[in-house]
Amino acid sequence: MEFTNLAVTVAERVATVRFNRPPVNALNTALVLELEQAFDWLAGQDDVLVVVCTGEGKAFIAGADIAEMSGFSALEARRFAQNGHRMLHKVAGIEKPVIAAINGFALGGGCEFALACDIRLMAEGAKIGQPEVNLGLIPGFGGTQRLARLVGPAFAKGLIFSGEQIDAELALRIGLVNRVVPAAELMGATMELAKRIAAKGPTAVRLAKACINRGLDTDLNTGCAFEIEAFGVCFATGEPAEGTRAFLEKRKAEWK
């Protein structure tokens, strides 16, 4: 599928979505809508088991396009936020795991995009944060909600209220990212992880993501009940039969 501000490629069951809107991949309406289209398309690609997202150049996504936002009316701003939320709900809700390879600045909407991903790897030297208050704004693409759920309200409030940009090591310490690697090794490490996930039972991985996401939005008993049903569904797919047989026969599973 062809895009203006994105490069989407597929190899070895892993799709790579590369933000490519120079100079810093700022999120304008066109890029937001293209990302939504890309994830709609990826959701229907059965040969794609994992999605990797990264930025071209020095930024992952350096935030929203300030030039575009500066002329918004209240109604236009609301529509922009609605578009961003709808797009990121698709990133978060796609059945395939999504890995963010944070290669550079991930600020504002860039941080919010990373928050919607399942796993985040960050390059040494990259910066992440929610600096919207510096512009007299609040995060508008889910930052006030997803950041607090991920790192807790104290860290989230500190980052959002101050507008501070933090480095990769601090992001790792507070649980904002999963792993920090040298910049030159970021894509190699990310693709290695993506291929490792893609080699697992595909339905099992999808159901595991669904269980975790559903559980975070409900109480423990309801989440556990959902897990019980999903565990049973695994056996209807044939994957456990192949997986257990491969384990006993000391060979790699061959998923169908």
C-alpha positions in Angstrom: 0.0 0.0 0.0 1.4 3.4 -1.0 1.5 6.4 1.3 2.8 10.0 1.1 4.2 10.3 4.7 4.8 6.7 5.5 6.9 3.8 4.2 5.3 0.4 5.0 7.2 -2.8 4.2 6.6 -6.5 5.0 9.3 -9.1 5.4 9.4 -12.4 7.3 5.9 -11.9 8.8 6.9 -8.5 10.3 5.6 -5.2 8.9 7.7 -2.1 9.4 5.9 1.3 9.5 8.4 4.1 9.1 7.2 7.7 9.7 8.7 9.8 6.9 7.6 13.4 7.1 10.7 15.5 7.1 12.3 17.1 9.0 10.9 15.7 12.3 7.9 13.6 11.4 5.5 16.0 13.0 1.9 14.8 13.2 -0.4 16.8 11.0 -3.9 15.7 9.9 -2.7 14.1 6.7 -0.2 11.9 8.6 -2.7 11.0 11.3 -5.2 9.8 8.6 -2.5 7.9 6.8 -1.5 6.1 10.0 -5.2 5.1 10.5 -5.4 3.8 6.9 -2.1 1.9 7.4 -3.3 0.1 10.5 -6.7 -0.7 8.9 -4.7 -2.3 6.1 -2.3 -4.1 8.4 -5.2 -5.5 10.5 -6.4 -7.4 7.4 -3.0 -8.8 6.4 -2.9 -12.4 7.6 0.8 -12.8 6.7 1.7 -10.0 9.1 2.1 -11.2 12.7 4.0 -8.3 14.3 4.2 -4.6 13.5 7.3 -2.4 14.1 7.0 1.4 14.1 10.0 3.8 13.8 10.9 7.2 12.4 13.1 8.4 9.6 15.8 10.8 10.5 16.5 12.3 13.9 12.9 11.9 15.3 10.5 9.1 16.0 7.7 11.7 16.0 8.6 15.1 17.4 5.0 16.0 18.2 2.1 17.5 16.5 2.5 20.0 13.6 2.5 23.3 15.6 2.1 25.3 12.4 -1.1 23.5 11.6 -2.4 23.7 15.2 -1.7 27.4 15.6 -4.7 28.2 13.4 -7.2 25.8 14.9 -10.6 26.9 16.2 -11.9 25.0 19.2 -14.0 22.8 16.9 -11.0 22.1 14.6 -8.9 21.2 17.6 -11.5 18.9 18.9 -11.7 17.2 15.5 -7.9 16.8 15.4 -7.9 15.2 18.8 -10.8 12.9 17.7 -8.8 11.8 14.7 -5.7 11.2 16.8 -7.6 9.1 19.4 -9.3 7.1 16.7 -6.0 6.3 15.0 -4.3 5.4 18.3 -7.2 3.2 19.3 -6.5 1.2 16.1 -2.7 1.0 17.0 -3.5 -0.2 20.5 -6.4 -2.5 19.5 -4.9 -4.2 16.4 -4.7 -8.0 17.2 -1.0 -8.1 16.3 1.7 -7.0 18.7 3.1 -3.5 17.9 6.7 -2.6 18.8 7.9 1.0 18.9 11.5 1.5 18.0 12.1 5.0 19.4 15.0 6.2 17.3 14.9 9.9 18.4 12.6 12.6 19.7 9.2 11.1 20.8 7.5 14.2 22.1 3.8 15.0 22.5 1.9 13.0 19.9 5.1 11.0 19.4 5.1 9.9 23.1 1.4 9.2 22.8 2.0 7.0 19.7 4.6 5.1 21.6 2.3 4.6 24.6 -0.3 3.0 22.3 2.3 0.4 21.2 2.7 -2.9 23.1 6.4 -2.8 23.6 8.9 0.1 23.4 12.6 -0.1 22.7 14.5 3.2 22.9 17.8 4.4 21.5 20.5 5.8 23.8 20.4 9.6 23.2 16.7 9.7 22.3 14.3 11.9 24.3 10.6 11.3 25.2 8.0 13.5 27.0 4.7 15.3 26.9 5.7 19.0 26.5 2.2 20.3 25.6 1.9 22.6 28.6 4.8 24.7 27.2 2.3 25.6 24.4 -0.6 26.2 26.8 -2.1 22.8 25.9 -2.7 19.4 27.4 -1.9 16.1 25.7 -4.7 15.5 23.2 -4.0 12.0 21.8 -4.5 10.0 25.0 -1.4 11.0 27.0 -3.3 11.9 30.1 -4.8 8.4 30.2 -2.2 6.0 28.8 0.8 7.5 30.5 -0.7 7.3 34.0 -1.8 3.7 33.3 1.7 2.8 32.3 4.0 4.6 34.8 1.5 5.5 37.5 -0.1 8.9 38.3 2.8 10.4 40.2 5.3 10.0 37.3 2.7 10.9 34.7 1.7 14.1 36.5 5.3 15.1 36.9 6.1 14.7 33.2 2.9 16.3 32.0 2.8 19.2 34.4 6.4 20.1 33.9 6.6 19.4 30.1 10.0 17.8 30.8 11.8 15.8 28.1 13.5 12.8 29.7 16.3 10.6 28.4 16.2 6.9 27.7 17.7 5.8 31.0 15.1 7.6 33.1 12.3 6.4 30.8 13.5 2.8 31.4 13.7 3.3 35.2 10.1 4.5 35.4 8.8 1.8 33.2 8.0 4.0 30.2 10.1 1.8 27.9 11.0 -1.8 28.0 14.7 -1.6 26.9 17.4 0.9 25.9 20.0 0.0 23.3 22.7 1.9 21.4 21.3 3.8 18.5 23.2 1.8 15.9 21.7 -1.4 17.3 18.1 -0.2 17.7 16.5 -1.7 14.6 18.5 -4.9 14.8 17.4 -5.5 18.4 13.8 -4.5 17.5 13.6 -6.8 14.5 15.2 -9.7 16.5 12.4 -9.3 19.1 9.7 -9.0 16.4 10.8 -12.2 14.6 11.0 -14.0 18.0 7.4 -13.1 18.7 6.3 -13.9 15.1 7.7 -17.4 15.6 5.3 -18.2 18.5 1.7 -19.5 18.2 0.0 -16.7 16.3 -3.4 -17.1 17.8 -2.0 -17.5 21.3 -0.1 -14.2 20.9 -3.2 -12.4 19.7 -5.3 -13.8 22.5 -2.7 -12.9 25.1 -2.7 -9.3 23.9 -6.5 -9.2 24.0 -6.6 -10.7 27.5 -4.1 -8.1 28.8 -5.8 -5.2 27.2 -9.3 -6.3 28.3 -8.1 -6.9 31.8 -6.6 -3.5 32.2 -10.0 -2.0 31.4 -12.0 -4.1 33.9 -11.9 -5.6 37.4 -9.7 -8.7 38.2 -12.6 -11.2 38.2 -13.9 -10.1 34.8 -10.4 -10.2 33.4 -9.7 -13.7 34.8 -13.0 -14.9 33.3 -12.0 -13.5 29.9 -8.7 -15.3 30.2 -10.4 -18.6 31.0 -12.5 -18.4 27.9 -9.5 -17.4 25.7 -7.5 -20.3 27.2 -10.2 -22.7 26.0 -10.3 -21.0 22.6 -6.6 -21.8 22.1 -7.4 -25.5 22.0 -9.9 -25.0 19.3 -7.2 -23.6 17.0 -5.0 -26.7 17.0 -2.0 -24.6 18.1 -1.7 -26.3 21.5 -1.7 -29.8 19.9 1.2 -28.8 17.6 3.0 -26.8 20.3 2.9 -29.6 22.9 3.8 -32.2 20.3 6.8 -30.2 19.1 8.0 -29.7 22.7 7.8 -33.5 23.4 9.5 -34.3 20.1 12.2 -31.7 20.7 11.6 -29.8 17.5 10.4 -26.3 16.4 6.6 -26.0 16.1 5.1 -25.6 12.6 2.2 -23.2 12.9 -0.6 -23.5 10.3 
